[in-house]
Amino acid sequence: MVARKLGMEVERPEIDGITGLYLEAFYSLSRSRSGTGYGALPIQISEIQAWHSFIKSPLDPESLLFVVQSLDAVYLKHLSRKK
């Protein structure tokens, strides 16, 4: 983090309950992703469905799909910039 390298203290944002659930889902699902020699692949819809069913998540399935795919797109874009 740039601020740490400059010796600055940075306060982390507080994460509310619902946001925490979405982040937990993304972190968990991110470990299930496949990859190729070219890099990580997007999280598959079937993985999101399976996670929702297995965990018995209180999150709306359509919202979960939208949020996880949105987070995943940002994550994959970040990874591609690191190369």
Contacts in CASP RR format, 6 or more apart in sequence:
PFRMAT RR
TARGET T0000
AUTHOR 0000-0000-0000
METHOD contacts of the structure
MODEL  1
MVARKLGMEVERPEIDGITGLYLEAFYSLSRSRSGTGYGALPIQISEIQA
WHSFIKSPLDPESLLFVVQSLDAVYLKHLSRKK
1 10 0 8 1.000
3 9 0 8 1.000
3 10 0 8 1.000
4 10 0 8 1.000
15 23 0 8 1.000
18 59 0 8 1.000
21 57 0 8 1.000
21 58 0 8 1.000
21 59 0 8 1.000
22 59 0 8 1.000
22 64 0 8 1.000
22 67 0 8 1.000
22 68 0 8 1.000
22 71 0 8 1.000
23 71 0 8 1.000
25 48 0 8 1.000
25 51 0 8 1.000
25 52 0 8 1.000
25 55 0 8 1.000
25 57 0 8 1.000
25 59 0 8 1.000
25 64 0 8 1.000
25 67 0 8 1.000
25 68 0 8 1.000
26 67 0 8 1.000
26 68 0 8 1.000
26 71 0 8 1.000
26 72 0 8 1.000
28 51 0 8 1.000
28 55 0 8 1.000
29 43 0 8 1.000
29 47 0 8 1.000
29 48 0 8 1.000
29 51 0 8 1.000
29 68 0 8 1.000
30 43 0 8 1.000
30 72 0 8 1.000
30 75 0 8 1.000
32 43 0 8 1.000
32 47 0 8 1.000
32 51 0 8 1.000
33 40 0 8 1.000
33 41 0 8 1.000
33 42 0 8 1.000
33 43 0 8 1.000
33 44 0 8 1.000
33 47 0 8 1.000
34 40 0 8 1.000
34 41 0 8 1.000
34 44 0 8 1.000
35 41 0 8 1.000
39 79 0 8 1.000
40 76 0 8 1.000
40 79 0 8 1.000
42 69 0 8 1.000
42 72 0 8 1.000
42 73 0 8 1.000
42 76 0 8 1.000
43 68 0 8 1.000
43 69 0 8 1.000
43 72 0 8 1.000
45 65 0 8 1.000
48 64 0 8 1.000
48 65 0 8 1.000
48 68 0 8 1.000
48 69 0 8 1.000
49 61 0 8 1.000
51 57 0 8 1.000
52 59 0 8 1.000
52 61 0 8 1.000
52 64 0 8 1.000
57 64 0 8 1.000
END
